Amino acid sequence: MKRMLLTLAATVVLAGPALGQEKKDDRFEKALFDPQLVLQRARDIGLSTQQRQAILDAVKKAQIDLVPLQLDMAEPALELVELIEATKVDEAAALAKADRMLKIENEVKKAQMSLLIRIKNVLTPEQQDRLRAIRDGGRREDDDGGLESPNQEN
């Protein structure tokens, strides 16, 4: 039973950041670039060897930073699950565990944001424009906020 709870808690904790990314503010999504997209489209955007290496180094650093944080969330998550499964929940204790988890989750999100910012800063404005066009299905926003085709003349 304990093993099953630990597995459940770890699954929830490790999936949490990914689920949060699905619901992120659209402006963040438009302003930043998924590392996987950048690396998959490296040739299309003219990514240099040095840029590719800088991005890979940033991803490796993020992984090194994130894994311990995500593991640190597993114990308080398990303890929180045990607390809330009780017939009568000790609210103060449950909120204290939730607070501990949320602090760690905030550190995870900060590390993820740092990675995305580092990647964007490696890219030239032209590469960013190409990625936006690829990501947005060949469409980009014009200066007035409307959508136009990248080949459309003004």
Buried (B, 14 or more C-beta within 10 A) or exposed (E): EEEEBBEEBBEBBBEBBEEEEEEEEEEEEEEBBBBEBBBEBBEEBEBEEEBBEBBEEBBEBBEEBBEEBBEBBBBBBBBBBBBBEEEEEEEEBBBBBBEBBEEBBEBBBEBBEBBBEBBBEBBEEEBBBBBBBBBEEEBBEEEEEEEBEEEEEE
